[in-house]
Amino acid sequence: MAYKQIWSIEVRHRGLNKYRRITGSDKYVVEQKARAQEATWNAMWEKKQQAEAKRAAREAAARDKESKKSEAARRTEAAEQEVENLLGTLVSSLNVVHTVDWDSLLDRAEFSEVEPAAPAPRAIPEEPRESDPEFAVRLGFLDRVFSQRRTKRETEARDQFFAAHSAWERERAEISSENIARAKAYQESLRMWRERAAGFRQLQEAANDRILGMKEEYAKGSPDAVSDYCEMVLASSQYPESFPEEWDVEFRPSSGLLVVEYSLPPPKLMPSAKAYKYVAVRDAIEEQSLSSAFRDKLYDSVLYQIALRTIHEIFEADYIEAISAVNFNGWVRDIDPSTGNEVDTCVMSVQASRDDFDCITLENVDPKACFKSLKGVGSSKLHGLAAVPPIVSIDRSDARFVDAREVVDSVGATTNLAAMDWQDFEHLIREVFEKEFLSAGGEVRVTQASKDGGVDAIAFDPDPIRGGKIVIQAKRYTNVVGVSAVRDLYGTTLNEGATKGILVTTSDYGSDAYAFAKGKPLTLLNGANLLHLLQKHGHVARIDIREAKQLLDNE
């Protein structure tokens, strides 16, 4: 009987999880069947994949649609809450305690640097002794028989001991020297740490003393302290981040009147969105805007509420009742459409006595009606930013300022700044810094200074980013300026509420002064810096410390 060969091919498709074994007597036919089966399964798989892709796309589109609907709902809720918060500008402040918590202002932080740890001295190894086993004379049989060999072994043992002892002495000296150096380094680091800790505590105590001093002065009804206290009250009042945080106050003790000049938000800061809706045909979230009439009404309401809220917070916080009346002037900084320039406009002014204000139940009032009942001055449409004259304005003169005197033009190459008259030096500093700030529209005013060679001046830099109030102190010194002068400047800068302090000297500063100023809003200018600053503005002078000492000693 003839043998008939059978051909077999296994066909698998992992995606469909299918398997088939194809057999036959004709190899070509078996292969064709196998390829046909693979093609069928591949077509089935591709169709299934396409169906899966379409289903996934539909699900993704549905999820995206729901996500955008949810996002639109979230934005709508946020927009409604923003409007609700603005409508509650006054009421939200009524249950808040506005009295300054003096105790919370005190700095009780511990000095953060860890005290350096004393290094453990490196131990000195035990001193070798000639009686130690390692230096014992080891004699063999011949060494015992022949004395010459014995003597040699004894000499070698002694030499080994002396070599070990010499090495020990060198190691002892090295370790002792190292221990002394480490101890000295530790003592120096400990001294510096104690100095930094003492400086930290000194600054902390000085800051706390200023706070306690402010509390005491406020309790006495000191005019400056009352003004500073009201500044603190206004600073703690929470408004939207976009609102300006600028104000100025003046207390008049003779009448008990507090004048407040307050920066109000411009109309453009009012919200524009009423709601958000997902539009399927455009696949987009679209804003539904508040009407112009509603935004104008909302803006006016917010301004009336800010005025009443400010008066309420001041009266409520003034626990010594030094203030008998508050005059609120509301200013708006915006673009004048006629000139395109930024202008400040007083749009509202109102004055209220404590007695009259205590009779008002703020929870129930209509802000505009309340403002009008207090005889407030302002346009019926505050959003129009029509200017009104303040009922009472702040007197911006400062009794500390003295009349300026031109000095810099008399300074020449032969002028020794370190030997100048202290009053001339005072005005020289004012002039050179006035030139420095002139390009930004700044102003520098000299204050009445004590006749100790020190100079105080106040600079007003209008730059919105780096500007503000800057304290300038100058030291016409012939000796190195120590850290105490820099600490004094820092204290003055904090006390004045200035953004920066500048110390100028005709000499130089000690390393401790530079170390203290590091990381603080302080700038230290030495004699070389001062000469460079003069040269920058077209003036030449010189500083000769030795000559100045001789001249000043002979005065």
Secondary structure, DSSP 8 states (H G I E B T S, - for coil): ------EEEEEEETTTTEEEEEEES-HHHHHHHHHHHHHHHHHHHHHHHHHHHHHHHHHHHHHHHHHHHHHHHHHHHHHHHHHHHHHTTTHHHHTS--S--HHHHS------S----------------TTSGGGS----HHHHH-HHHHHHHHHHHHHHHHHHHHHHHHHHHHHHHHHHHHHHHHHHHHHHHHHHHHHHHHHHHHHHHHHHHHHHHHHHT-HHHHHHHHHHHHHT----TTS---EEEEEETTTTEEEEEEEE--GGGS--EEEEEEETTTTEEEEEE--HHHHHHHHHHHHHHHHHHHHHHHHHH-TT---SEEEEEEEEEEE-TTT--EEEEEEEEEEEEHHHHHT--GGG--HHHHHHHTT-EE-S-GGG------SS------TTB------GGG--TT-BGGGS-HHHHHHHHHHHHHHHHHTTT-EEEEB---SSSEEEEEEEE--TTT-EEEEEEEE--SS-B-HHHHHHHHHHHHHHT-SEEEEEESS-B-HHHHHHHTTSSEEEE-HHHHHHHHHHTT---B--HHHHHHHHHH-
